[in-house]
């Protein structure tokens, strides 16, 4: 299986948003960064389709 190339990025987020993401990710058994990356990917796909 070939994986898509990745590149590290740094973003600043509201502390409260990070806290919520950590809580939800923990409930889903995911690392926080993986959860946020998935959310961002889904949002970008929706925006692309919305045109």
mmCIF entry with sequence, helices, sheets and N, C-alpha, C, O atoms, coordinates in Angstrom:
data_MODEL
# 
_entry.id   MODEL 
# 
_entity.id                         1 
_entity.type                       polymer 
_entity.pdbx_number_of_molecules   1 
# 
_entity_poly.entity_id                      1 
_entity_poly.type                           'polypeptide(L)' 
_entity_poly.nstd_linkage                   no 
_entity_poly.nstd_monomer                   no 
_entity_poly.pdbx_seq_one_letter_code       
;(UNK)(UNK)(UNK)(UNK)(UNK)(UNK)(UNK)(UNK)(UNK)(UNK)(UNK)(UNK)(UNK)(UNK)(UNK)(UNK)
(UNK)(UNK)(UNK)(UNK)(UNK)(UNK)(UNK)(UNK)(UNK)(UNK)(UNK)(UNK)(UNK)(UNK)(UNK)(UNK)
(UNK)(UNK)(UNK)(UNK)(UNK)(UNK)(UNK)(UNK)(UNK)(UNK)(UNK)(UNK)(UNK)(UNK)(UNK)(UNK)
(UNK)(UNK)(UNK)
;
_entity_poly.pdbx_seq_one_letter_code_can   XXXXXXXXXXXXXXXXXXXXXXXXXXXXXXXXXXXXXXXXXXXXXXXXXXX 
_entity_poly.pdbx_strand_id                 A 
# 
loop_
_entity_poly_seq.entity_id 
_entity_poly_seq.num 
_entity_poly_seq.mon_id 
_entity_poly_seq.hetero 
1 1  UNK n 
1 2  UNK n 
1 3  UNK n 
1 4  UNK n 
1 5  UNK n 
1 6  UNK n 
1 7  UNK n 
1 8  UNK n 
1 9  UNK n 
1 10 UNK n 
1 11 UNK n 
1 12 UNK n 
1 13 UNK n 
1 14 UNK n 
1 15 UNK n 
1 16 UNK n 
1 17 UNK n 
1 18 UNK n 
1 19 UNK n 
1 20 UNK n 
1 21 UNK n 
1 22 UNK n 
1 23 UNK n 
1 24 UNK n 
1 25 UNK n 
1 26 UNK n 
1 27 UNK n 
1 28 UNK n 
1 29 UNK n 
1 30 UNK n 
1 31 UNK n 
1 32 UNK n 
1 33 UNK n 
1 34 UNK n 
1 35 UNK n 
1 36 UNK n 
1 37 UNK n 
1 38 UNK n 
1 39 UNK n 
1 40 UNK n 
1 41 UNK n 
1 42 UNK n 
1 43 UNK n 
1 44 UNK n 
1 45 UNK n 
1 46 UNK n 
1 47 UNK n 
1 48 UNK n 
1 49 UNK n 
1 50 UNK n 
1 51 UNK n 
# 
_struct_asym.id          A 
_struct_asym.entity_id   1 
# 
loop_
_struct_conf.conf_type_id 
_struct_conf.id 
_struct_conf.pdbx_PDB_helix_id 
_struct_conf.beg_label_comp_id 
_struct_conf.beg_label_asym_id 
_struct_conf.beg_label_seq_id 
_struct_conf.pdbx_beg_PDB_ins_code 
_struct_conf.end_label_comp_id 
_struct_conf.end_label_asym_id 
_struct_conf.end_label_seq_id 
_struct_conf.pdbx_end_PDB_ins_code 
_struct_conf.beg_auth_comp_id 
_struct_conf.beg_auth_asym_id 
_struct_conf.beg_auth_seq_id 
_struct_conf.end_auth_comp_id 
_struct_conf.end_auth_asym_id 
_struct_conf.end_auth_seq_id 
_struct_conf.pdbx_PDB_helix_class 
_struct_conf.details 
_struct_conf.pdbx_PDB_helix_length 
HELX_P HELX_P1 AA1 UNK A 15 ? UNK A 28 ? UNK A 15 UNK A 28 1 ? 14 
HELX_P HELX_P2 AA2 UNK A 32 ? UNK A 50 ? UNK A 32 UNK A 50 1 ? 19 
# 
_struct_conf_type.id          HELX_P 
_struct_conf_type.criteria    ? 
_struct_conf_type.reference   ? 
# 
loop_
_atom_site.group_PDB 
_atom_site.id 
_atom_site.type_symbol 
_atom_site.label_atom_id 
_atom_site.label_alt_id 
_atom_site.label_comp_id 
_atom_site.label_asym_id 
_atom_site.label_entity_id 
_atom_site.label_seq_id 
_atom_site.pdbx_PDB_ins_code 
_atom_site.Cartn_x 
_atom_site.Cartn_y 
_atom_site.Cartn_z 
_atom_site.occupancy 
_atom_site.B_iso_or_equiv 
_atom_site.pdbx_formal_charge 
_atom_site.auth_seq_id 
_atom_site.auth_comp_id 
_atom_site.auth_asym_id 
_atom_site.auth_atom_id 
_atom_site.pdbx_PDB_model_num 
ATOM 1   N N  . UNK A 1 1  ? 0.851   -1.183 0.000  1.00 0.00 ? 1  UNK A N  1 
ATOM 2   C CA . UNK A 1 1  ? 0.000   0.000  0.000  1.00 0.00 ? 1  UNK A CA 1 
ATOM 3   C C  . UNK A 1 1  ? 0.894   1.243  0.000  1.00 0.00 ? 1  UNK A C  1 
ATOM 4   O O  . UNK A 1 1  ? 1.801   1.361  0.824  1.00 0.00 ? 1  UNK A O  1 
ATOM 5   N N  . UNK A 1 2  ? 0.637   2.155  -0.916 1.00 0.00 ? 2  UNK A N  1 
ATOM 6   C CA . UNK A 1 2  ? 1.402   3.391  -1.000 1.00 0.00 ? 2  UNK A CA 1 
ATOM 7   C C  . UNK A 1 2  ? 0.657   4.477  -0.227 1.00 0.00 ? 2  UNK A C  1 
ATOM 8   O O  . UNK A 1 2  ? -0.538  4.699  -0.427 1.00 0.00 ? 2  UNK A O  1 
ATOM 9   N N  . UNK A 1 3  ? 1.386   5.140  0.650  1.00 0.00 ? 3  UNK A N  1 
ATOM 10  C CA . UNK A 1 3  ? 0.763   6.194  1.454  1.00 0.00 ? 3  UNK A CA 1 
ATOM 11  C C  . UNK A 1 3  ? 1.035   7.542  0.815  1.00 0.00 ? 3  UNK A C  1 
ATOM 12  O O  . UNK A 1 3  ? 2.074   7.733  0.183  1.00 0.00 ? 3  UNK A O  1 
ATOM 13  N N  . UNK A 1 4  ? 0.118   8.472  0.973  1.00 0.00 ? 4  UNK A N  1 
ATOM 14  C CA . UNK A 1 4  ? 0.313   9.826  0.481  1.00 0.00 ? 4  UNK A CA 1 
ATOM 15  C C  . UNK A 1 4  ? 1.471   10.476 1.217  1.00 0.00 ? 4  UNK A C  1 
ATOM 16  O O  . UNK A 1 4  ? 1.710   10.209 2.395  1.00 0.00 ? 4  UNK A O  1 
ATOM 17  N N  . UNK A 1 5  ? 2.180   11.330 0.503  1.00 0.00 ? 5  UNK A N  1 
ATOM 18  C CA . UNK A 1 5  ? 3.275   12.069 1.129  1.00 0.00 ? 5  UNK A CA 1 
ATOM 19  C C  . UNK A 1 5  ? 2.714   13.000 2.198  1.00 0.00 ? 5  UNK A C  1 
ATOM 20  O O  . UNK A 1 5  ? 1.607   13.521 2.064  1.00 0.00 ? 5  UNK A O  1 
ATOM 21  N N  . UNK A 1 6  ? 3.470   13.196 3.233  1.00 0.00 ? 6  UNK A N  1 
ATOM 22  C CA . UNK A 1 6  ? 3.053   14.115 4.297  1.00 0.00 ? 6  UNK A CA 1 
ATOM 23  C C  . UNK A 1 6  ? 4.142   15.150 4.515  1.00 0.00 ? 6  UNK A C  1 
ATOM 24  O O  . UNK A 1 6  ? 5.301   14.941 4.158  1.00 0.00 ? 6  UNK A O  1 
ATOM 25  N N  . UNK A 1 7  ? 3.750   16.263 5.105  1.00 0.00 ? 7  UNK A N  1 
ATOM 26  C CA . UNK A 1 7  ? 4.671   17.344 5.429  1.00 0.00 ? 7  UNK A CA 1 
ATOM 27  C C  . UNK A 1 7  ? 4.264   17.889 6.790  1.00 0.00 ? 7  UNK A C  1 
ATOM 28  O O  . UNK A 1 7  ? 3.082   18.132 7.033  1.00 0.00 ? 7  UNK A O  1 
ATOM 29  N N  . UNK A 1 8  ? 5.221   18.081 7.669  1.00 0.00 ? 8  UNK A N  1 
ATOM 30  C CA . UNK A 1 8  ? 4.878   18.641 8.986  1.00 0.00 ? 8  UNK A CA 1 
ATOM 31  C C  . UNK A 1 8  ? 4.486   20.108 8.872  1.00 0.00 ? 8  UNK A C  1 
ATOM 32  O O  . UNK A 1 8  ? 5.082   20.863 8.104  1.00 0.00 ? 8  UNK A O  1 
ATOM 33  N N  . UNK A 1 9  ? 3.481   20.500 9.640  1.00 0.00 ? 9  UNK A N  1 
ATOM 34  C CA . UNK A 1 9  ? 3.042   21.900 9.706  1.00 0.00 ? 9  UNK A CA 1 
ATOM 35  C C  . UNK A 1 9  ? 2.835   22.280 11.164 1.00 0.00 ? 9  UNK A C  1 
ATOM 36  O O  . UNK A 1 9  ? 2.641   21.423 12.027 1.00 0.00 ? 9  UNK A O  1 
ATOM 37  N N  . UNK A 1 10 ? 2.880   23.562 11.416 1.00 0.00 ? 10 UNK A N  1 
ATOM 38  C CA . UNK A 1 10 ? 2.601   24.079 12.754 1.00 0.00 ? 10 UNK A CA 1 
ATOM 39  C C  . UNK A 1 10 ? 1.454   25.072 12.638 1.00 0.00 ? 10 UNK A C  1 
ATOM 40  O O  . UNK A 1 10 ? 1.488   25.978 11.806 1.00 0.00 ? 10 UNK A O  1 
ATOM 41  N N  . UNK A 1 11 ? 0.448   24.898 13.469 1.00 0.00 ? 11 UNK A N  1 
ATOM 42  C CA . UNK A 1 11 ? -0.665  25.851 13.503 1.00 0.00 ? 11 UNK A CA 1 
ATOM 43  C C  . UNK A 1 11 ? -0.920  26.248 14.953 1.00 0.00 ? 11 UNK A C  1 
ATOM 44  O O  . UNK A 1 11 ? -0.650  25.487 15.882 1.00 0.00 ? 11 UNK A O  1 
ATOM 45  N N  . UNK A 1 12 ? -1.435  27.430 15.117 1.00 0.00 ? 12 UNK A N  1 
ATOM 46  C CA . UNK A 1 12 ? -1.834  27.878 16.450 1.00 0.00 ? 12 UNK A CA 1 
ATOM 47  C C  . UNK A 1 12 ? -3.337  27.690 16.571 1.00 0.00 ? 12 UNK A C  1 
ATOM 48  O O  . UNK A 1 12 ? -4.105  28.054 15.680 1.00 0.00 ? 12 UNK A O  1 
ATOM 49  N N  . UNK A 1 13 ? -3.734  27.115 17.695 1.00 0.00 ? 13 UNK A N  1 
ATOM 50  C CA . UNK A 1 13 ? -5.149  26.854 17.940 1.00 0.00 ? 13 UNK A CA 1 
ATOM 51  C C  . UNK A 1 13 ? -5.526  27.377 19.314 1.00 0.00 ? 13 UNK A C  1 
ATOM 52  O O  . UNK A 1 13 ? -4.684  27.495 20.204 1.00 0.00 ? 13 UNK A O  1 
ATOM 53  N N  . UNK A 1 14 ? -6.789  27.684 19.469 1.00 0.00 ? 14 UNK A N  1 
ATOM 54  C CA . UNK A 1 14 ? -7.306  28.086 20.764 1.00 0.00 ? 14 UNK A CA 1 
ATOM 55  C C  . UNK A 1 14 ? -7.100  26.932 21.756 1.00 0.00 ? 14 UNK A C  1 
ATOM 56  O O  . UNK A 1 14 ? -7.337  25.770 21.424 1.00 0.00 ? 14 UNK A O  1 
ATOM 57  N N  . UNK A 1 15 ? -6.663  27.260 22.957 1.00 0.00 ? 15 UNK A N  1 
ATOM 58  C CA . UNK A 1 15 ? -6.431  26.243 23.983 1.00 0.00 ? 15 UNK A CA 1 
ATOM 59  C C  . UNK A 1 15 ? -7.705  25.444 24.242 1.00 0.00 ? 15 UNK A C  1 
ATOM 60  O O  . UNK A 1 15 ? -7.651  24.226 24.411 1.00 0.00 ? 15 UNK A O  1 
ATOM 61  N N  . UNK A 1 16 ? -8.834  26.117 24.272 1.00 0.00 ? 16 UNK A N  1 
ATOM 62  C CA . UNK A 1 16 ? -10.108 25.424 24.519 1.00 0.00 ? 16 UNK A CA 1 
ATOM 63  C C  . UNK A 1 16 ? -10.404 24.416 23.415 1.00 0.00 ? 16 UNK A C  1 
ATOM 64  O O  . UNK A 1 16 ? -10.919 23.334 23.697 1.00 0.00 ? 16 UNK A O  1 
ATOM 65  N N  . UNK A 1 17 ? -10.090 24.746 22.164 1.00 0.00 ? 17 UNK A N  1 
ATOM 66  C CA . UNK A 1 17 ? -10.318 23.817 21.055 1.00 0.00 ? 17 UNK A CA 1 
ATOM 67  C C  . UNK A 1 17 ? -9.408  22.595 21.182 1.00 0.00 ? 17 UNK A C  1 
ATOM 68  O O  . UNK A 1 17 ? -9.837  21.473 20.912 1.00 0.00 ? 17 UNK A O  1 
ATOM 69  N N  . UNK A 1 18 ? -8.184  22.802 21.583 1.00 0.00 ? 18 UNK A N  1 
ATOM 70  C CA . UNK A 1 18 ? -7.257  21.682 21.774 1.00 0.00 ? 18 UNK A CA 1 
ATOM 71  C C  . UNK A 1 18 ? -7.759  20.777 22.895 1.00 0.00 ? 18 UNK A C  1 
ATOM 72  O O  . UNK A 1 18 ? -7.711  19.551 22.784 1.00 0.00 ? 18 UNK A O  1 
ATOM 73  N N  . UNK A 1 19 ? -8.236  21.385 23.966 1.00 0.00 ? 19 UNK A N  1 
ATOM 74  C CA . UNK A 1 19 ? -8.763  20.597 25.087 1.00 0.00 ? 19 UNK A CA 1 
ATOM 75  C C  . UNK A 1 19 ? -9.948  19.739 24.653 1.00 0.00 ? 19 UNK A C  1 
ATOM 76  O O  . UNK A 1 19 ? -10.042 18.570 25.028 1.00 0.00 ? 19 UNK A O  1 
ATOM 77  N N  . UNK A 1 20 ? -10.844 20.314 23.870 1.00 0.00 ? 20 UNK A N  1 
ATOM 78  C CA . UNK A 1 20 ? -12.007 19.563 23.381 1.00 0.00 ? 20 UNK A CA 1 
ATOM 79  C C  . UNK A 1 20 ? -11.550 18.441 22.459 1.00 0.00 ? 20 UNK A C  1 
ATOM 80  O O  . UNK A 1 20 ? -12.047 17.319 22.553 1.00 0.00 ? 20 UNK A O  1 
ATOM 81  N N  . UNK A 1 21 ? -10.604 18.738 21.568 1.00 0.00 ? 21 UNK A N  1 
ATOM 82  C CA . UNK A 1 21 ? -10.094 17.727 20.644 1.00 0.00 ? 21 UNK A CA 1 
ATOM 83  C C  . UNK A 1 21 ? -9.452  16.577 21.418 1.00 0.00 ? 21 UNK A C  1 
ATOM 84  O O  . UNK A 1 21 ? -9.657  15.414 21.072 1.00 0.00 ? 21 UNK A O  1 
ATOM 85  N N  . UNK A 1 22 ? -8.684  16.886 22.455 1.00 0.00 ? 22 UNK A N  1 
ATOM 86  C CA . UNK A 1 22 ? -8.057  15.836 23.270 1.00 0.00 ? 22 UNK A CA 1 
ATOM 87  C C  . UNK A 1 22 ? -9.110  14.963 23.940 1.00 0.00 ? 22 UNK A C  1 
ATOM 88  O O  . UNK A 1 22 ? -8.975  13.740 23.995 1.00 0.00 ? 22 UNK A O  1 
ATOM 89  N N  . UNK A 1 23 ? -10.147 15.595 24.443 1.00 0.00 ? 23 UNK A N  1 
ATOM 90  C CA . UNK A 1 23 ? -11.215 14.850 25.117 1.00 0.00 ? 23 UNK A CA 1 
ATOM 91  C C  . UNK A 1 23 ? -11.914 13.903 24.148 1.00 0.00 ? 23 UNK A C  1 
ATOM 92  O O  . UNK A 1 23 ? -12.102 12.724 24.450 1.00 0.00 ? 23 UNK A O  1 
ATOM 93  N N  . UNK A 1 24 ? -12.300 14.423 22.980 1.00 0.00 ? 24 UNK A N  1 
ATOM 94  C CA . UNK A 1 24 ? -13.011 13.597 21.999 1.00 0.00 ? 24 UNK A CA 1 
ATOM 95  C C  . UNK A 1 24 ? -12.098 12.497 21.463 1.00 0.00 ? 24 UNK A C  1 
ATOM 96  O O  . UNK A 1 24 ? -12.515 11.347 21.331 1.00 0.00 ? 24 UNK A O  1 
ATOM 97  N N  . UNK A 1 25 ? -10.859 12.852 21.156 1.00 0.00 ? 25 UNK A N  1 
ATOM 98  C CA . UNK A 1 25 ? -9.912  11.858 20.642 1.00 0.00 ? 25 UNK A CA 1 
ATOM 99  C C  . UNK A 1 25 ? -9.721  10.736 21.658 1.00 0.00 ? 25 UNK A C  1 
ATOM 100 O O  . UNK A 1 25 ? -9.678  9.561  21.294 1.00 0.00 ? 25 UNK A O  1 
ATOM 101 N N  . UNK A 1 26 ? -9.609  11.101 22.921 1.00 0.00 ? 26 UNK A N  1 
ATOM 102 C CA . UNK A 1 26 ? -9.454  10.091 23.968 1.00 0.00 ? 26 UNK A CA 1 
ATOM 103 C C  . UNK A 1 26 ? -10.637 9.144  24.036 1.00 0.00 ? 26 UNK A C  1 
ATOM 104 O O  . UNK A 1 26 ? -10.466 7.937  24.208 1.00 0.00 ? 26 UNK A O  1 
ATOM 105 N N  . UNK A 1 27 ? -11.837 9.689  23.903 1.00 0.00 ? 27 UNK A N  1 
ATOM 106 C CA . UNK A 1 27 ? -13.041 8.855  23.921 1.00 0.00 ? 27 UNK A CA 1 
ATOM 107 C C  . UNK A 1 27 ? -13.070 7.904  22.737 1.00 0.00 ? 27 UNK A C  1 
ATOM 108 O O  . UNK A 1 27 ? -13.622 6.807  22.828 1.00 0.00 ? 27 UNK A O  1 
ATOM 109 N N  . UNK A 1 28 ? -12.471 8.327  21.618 1.00 0.00 ? 28 UNK A N  1 
ATOM 110 C CA . UNK A 1 28 ? -12.451 7.492  20.414 1.00 0.00 ? 28 UNK A CA 1 
ATOM 111 C C  . UNK A 1 28 ? -11.214 6.599  20.336 1.00 0.00 ? 28 UNK A C  1 
ATOM 112 O O  . UNK A 1 28 ? -11.052 5.822  19.395 1.00 0.00 ? 28 UNK A O  1 
ATOM 113 N N  . UNK A 1 29 ? -10.350 6.722  21.335 1.00 0.00 ? 29 UNK A N  1 
ATOM 114 C CA . UNK A 1 29 ? -9.153  5.897  21.360 1.00 0.00 ? 29 UNK A CA 1 
ATOM 115 C C  . UNK A 1 29 ? -8.115  6.295  20.326 1.00 0.00 ? 29 UNK A C  1 
ATOM 116 O O  . UNK A 1 29 ? -7.345  5.459  19.853 1.00 0.00 ? 29 UNK A O  1 
ATOM 117 N N  . UNK A 1 30 ? -8.098  7.590  19.975 1.00 0.00 ? 30 UNK A N  1 
ATOM 118 C CA . UNK A 1 30 ? -7.161  8.099  18.977 1.00 0.00 ? 30 UNK A CA 1 
ATOM 119 C C  . UNK A 1 30 ? -6.198  9.094  19.598 1.00 0.00 ? 30 UNK A C  1 
ATOM 120 O O  . UNK A 1 30 ? -6.536  9.762  20.576 1.00 0.00 ? 30 UNK A O  1 
ATOM 121 N N  . UNK A 1 31 ? -5.000  9.198  19.038 1.00 0.00 ? 31 UNK A N  1 
ATOM 122 C CA . UNK A 1 31 ? -4.130  10.297 19.443 1.00 0.00 ? 31 UNK A CA 1 
ATOM 123 C C  . UNK A 1 31 ? -4.756  11.625 18.983 1.00 0.00 ? 31 UNK A C  1 
ATOM 124 O O  . UNK A 1 31 ? -5.421  11.671 17.948 1.00 0.00 ? 31 UNK A O  1 
ATOM 125 N N  . UNK A 1 32 ? -4.548  12.669 19.728 1.00 0.00 ? 32 UNK A N  1 
ATOM 126 C CA . UNK A 1 32 ? -5.155  13.952 19.425 1.00 0.00 ? 32 UNK A CA 1 
ATOM 127 C C  . UNK A 1 32 ? -4.761  14.459 18.033 1.00 0.00 ? 32 UNK A C  1 
ATOM 128 O O  . UNK A 1 32 ? -5.614  14.931 17.282 1.00 0.00 ? 32 UNK A O  1 
ATOM 129 N N  . UNK A 1 33 ? -3.496  14.364 17.694 1.00 0.00 ? 33 UNK A N  1 
ATOM 130 C CA . UNK A 1 33 ? -3.042  14.866 16.398 1.00 0.00 ? 33 UNK A CA 1 
ATOM 131 C C  . UNK A 1 33 ? -3.711  14.105 15.248 1.00 0.00 ? 33 UNK A C  1 
ATOM 132 O O  . UNK A 1 33 ? -4.078  14.704 14.237 1.00 0.00 ? 33 UNK A O  1 
ATOM 133 N N  . UNK A 1 34 ? -3.867  12.812 15.400 1.00 0.00 ? 34 UNK A N  1 
ATOM 134 C CA . UNK A 1 34 ? -4.531  12.003 14.380 1.00 0.00 ? 34 UNK A CA 1 
ATOM 135 C C  . UNK A 1 34 ? -5.974  12.433 14.225 1.00 0.00 ? 34 UNK A C  1 
ATOM 136 O O  . UNK A 1 34 ? -6.480  12.538 13.107 1.00 0.00 ? 34 UNK A O  1 
ATOM 137 N N  . UNK A 1 35 ? -6.640  12.682 15.340 1.00 0.00 ? 35 UNK A N  1 
ATOM 138 C CA . UNK A 1 35 ? -8.035  13.122 15.308 1.00 0.00 ? 35 UNK A CA 1 
ATOM 139 C C  . UNK A 1 35 ? -8.170  14.472 14.600 1.00 0.00 ? 35 UNK A C  1 
ATOM 140 O O  . UNK A 1 35 ? -9.035  14.637 13.740 1.00 0.00 ? 35 UNK A O  1 
ATOM 141 N N  . UNK A 1 36 ? -7.322  15.432 14.957 1.00 0.00 ? 36 UNK A N  1 
ATOM 142 C CA . UNK A 1 36 ? -7.388  16.764 14.342 1.00 0.00 ? 36 UNK A CA 1 
ATOM 143 C C  . UNK A 1 36 ? -7.069  16.673 12.851 1.00 0.00 ? 36 UNK A C  1 
ATOM 144 O O  . UNK A 1 36 ? -7.721  17.329 12.039 1.00 0.00 ? 36 UNK A O  1 
ATOM 145 N N  . UNK A 1 37 ? -6.077  15.870 12.488 1.00 0.00 ? 37 UNK A N  1 
ATOM 146 C CA . UNK A 1 37 ? -5.720  15.705 11.082 1.00 0.00 ? 37 UNK A CA 1 
ATOM 147 C C  . UNK A 1 37 ? -6.908  15.144 10.297 1.00 0.00 ? 37 UNK A C  1 
ATOM 148 O O  . UNK A 1 37 ? -7.173  15.580 9.177  1.00 0.00 ? 37 UNK A O  1 
ATOM 149 N N  . UNK A 1 38 ? -7.616  14.188 10.877 1.00 0.00 ? 38 UNK A N  1 
ATOM 150 C CA . UNK A 1 38 ? -8.797  13.620 10.224 1.00 0.00 ? 38 UNK A CA 1 
ATOM 151 C C  . UNK A 1 38 ? -9.909  14.646 10.060 1.00 0.00 ? 38 UNK A C  1 
ATOM 152 O O  . UNK A 1 38 ? -10.559 14.705 9.017  1.00 0.00 ? 38 UNK A O  1 
ATOM 153 N N  . UNK A 1 39 ? -10.126 15.449 11.092 1.00 0.00 ? 39 UNK A N  1 
ATOM 154 C CA . UNK A 1 39 ? -11.148 16.496 10.999 1.00 0.00 ? 39 UNK A CA 1 
ATOM 155 C C  . UNK A 1 39 ? -10.820 17.489 9.894  1.00 0.00 ? 39 UNK A C  1 
ATOM 156 O O  . UNK A 1 39 ? -11.689 17.868 9.108  1.00 0.00 ? 39 UNK A O  1 
ATOM 157 N N  . UNK A 1 40 ? -9.572  17.902 9.840  1.00 0.00 ? 40 UNK A N  1 
ATOM 158 C CA . UNK A 1 40 ? -9.150  18.858 8.820  1.00 0.00 ? 40 UNK A CA 1 
ATOM 159 C C  . UNK A 1 40 ? -9.312  18.256 7.430  1.00 0.00 ? 40 UNK A C  1 
ATOM 160 O O  . UNK A 1 40 ? -9.785  18.928 6.514  1.00 0.00 ? 40 UNK A O  1 
ATOM 161 N N  . UNK A 1 41 ? -8.928  17.009 7.268  1.00 0.00 ? 41 UNK A N  1 
ATOM 162 C CA . UNK A 1 41 ? -9.067  16.349 5.975  1.00 0.00 ? 41 UNK A CA 1 
ATOM 163 C C  . UNK A 1 41 ? -10.535 16.299 5.532  1.00 0.00 ? 41 UNK A C  1 
ATOM 164 O O  . UNK A 1 41 ? -10.852 16.603 4.383  1.00 0.00 ? 41 UNK A O  1 
ATOM 165 N N  . UNK A 1 42 ? -11.419 15.917 6.448  1.00 0.00 ? 42 UNK A N  1 
ATOM 166 C CA . UNK A 1 42 ? -12.847 15.856 6.117  1.00 0.00 ? 42 UNK A CA 1 
ATOM 167 C C  . UNK A 1 42 ? -13.383 17.220 5.724  1.00 0.00 ? 42 UNK A C  1 
ATOM 168 O O  . UNK A 1 42 ? -14.134 17.336 4.756  1.00 0.00 ? 42 UNK A O  1 
ATOM 169 N N  . UNK A 1 43 ? -13.003 18.256 6.467  1.00 0.00 ? 43 UNK A N  1 
ATOM 170 C CA . UNK A 1 43 ? -13.475 19.609 6.164  1.00 0.00 ? 43 UNK A CA 1 
ATOM 171 C C  . UNK A 1 43 ? -12.977 20.075 4.801  1.00 0.00 ? 43 UNK A C  1 
ATOM 172 O O  . UNK A 1 43 ? -13.723 20.699 4.047  1.00 0.00 ? 43 UNK A O  1 
ATOM 173 N N  . UNK A 1 44 ? -11.727 19.777 4.482  1.00 0.00 ? 44 UNK A N  1 
ATOM 174 C CA . UNK A 1 44 ? -11.183 20.173 3.185  1.00 0.00 ? 44 UNK A CA 1 
ATOM 175 C C  . UNK A 1 44 ? -11.881 19.451 2.041  1.00 0.00 ? 44 UNK A C  1 
ATOM 176 O O  . UNK A 1 44 ? -12.131 20.043 0.991  1.00 0.00 ? 44 UNK A O  1 
ATOM 177 N N  . UNK A 1 45 ? -12.191 18.193 2.237  1.00 0.00 ? 45 UNK A N  1 
ATOM 178 C CA . UNK A 1 45 ? -12.915 17.446 1.201  1.00 0.00 ? 45 UNK A CA 1 
ATOM 179 C C  . UNK A 1 45 ? -14.305 18.019 0.988  1.00 0.00 ? 45 UNK A C  1 
ATOM 180 O O  . UNK A 1 45 ? -14.752 18.148 -0.152 1.00 0.00 ? 45 UNK A O  1 
ATOM 181 N N  . UNK A 1 46 ? -14.994 18.364 2.066  1.00 0.00 ? 46 UNK A N  1 
ATOM 182 C CA . UNK A 1 46 ? -16.336 18.985 1.952  1.00 0.00 ? 46 UNK A CA 1 
ATOM 183 C C  . UNK A 1 46 ? -16.254 20.304 1.193  1.00 0.00 ? 46 UNK A C  1 
ATOM 184 O O  . UNK A 1 46 ? -17.069 20.564 0.307  1.00 0.00 ? 46 UNK A O  1 
ATOM 185 N N  . UNK A 1 47 ? -15.279 21.132 1.534  1.00 0.00 ? 47 UNK A N  1 
ATOM 186 C CA . UNK A 1 47 ? -15.125 22.428 0.886  1.00 0.00 ? 47 UNK A CA 1 
ATOM 187 C C  . UNK A 1 47 ? -14.804 22.272 -0.602 1.00 0.00 ? 47 UNK A C  1 
ATOM 188 O O  . UNK A 1 47 ? -15.304 23.024 -1.439 1.00 0.00 ? 47 UNK A O  1 
ATOM 189 N N  . UNK A 1 48 ? -13.967 21.291 -0.912 1.00 0.00 ? 48 UNK A N  1 
ATOM 190 C CA . UNK A 1 48 ? -13.626 21.050 -2.325 1.00 0.00 ? 48 UNK A CA 1 
ATOM 191 C C  . UNK A 1 48 ? -14.874 20.678 -3.117 1.00 0.00 ? 48 UNK A C  1 
ATOM 192 O O  . UNK A 1 48 ? -15.087 21.176 -4.223 1.00 0.00 ? 48 UNK A O  1 
ATOM 193 N N  . UNK A 1 49 ? -15.696 19.802 -2.546 1.00 0.00 ? 49 UNK A N  1 
ATOM 194 C CA . UNK A 1 49 ? -16.921 19.363 -3.233 1.00 0.00 ? 49 UNK A CA 1 
ATOM 195 C C  . UNK A 1 49 ? -17.938 20.488 -3.345 1.00 0.00 ? 49 UNK A C  1 
ATOM 196 O O  . UNK A 1 49 ? -18.684 20.553 -4.322 1.00 0.00 ? 49 UNK A O  1 
ATOM 197 N N  . UNK A 1 50 ? -17.977 21.379 -2.350 1.00 0.00 ? 50 UNK A N  1 
ATOM 198 C CA . UNK A 1 50 ? -18.926 22.489 -2.357 1.00 0.00 ? 50 UNK A CA 1 
ATOM 199 C C  . UNK A 1 50 ? -18.558 23.513 -3.419 1.00 0.00 ? 50 UNK A C  1 
ATOM 200 O O  . UNK A 1 50 ? -19.402 24.286 -3.874 1.00 0.00 ? 50 UNK A O  1 
ATOM 201 N N  . UNK A 1 51 ? -17.298 23.510 -3.804 1.00 0.00 ? 51 UNK A N  1 
ATOM 202 C CA . UNK A 1 51 ? -16.818 24.344 -4.891 1.00 0.00 ? 51 UNK A CA 1 
ATOM 203 C C  . UNK A 1 51 ? -16.726 25.755 -4.595 1.00 0.00 ? 51 UNK A C  1 
ATOM 204 O O  . UNK A 1 51 ? -16.329 26.542 -5.455 1.00 0.00 ? 51 UNK A O  1 
# 
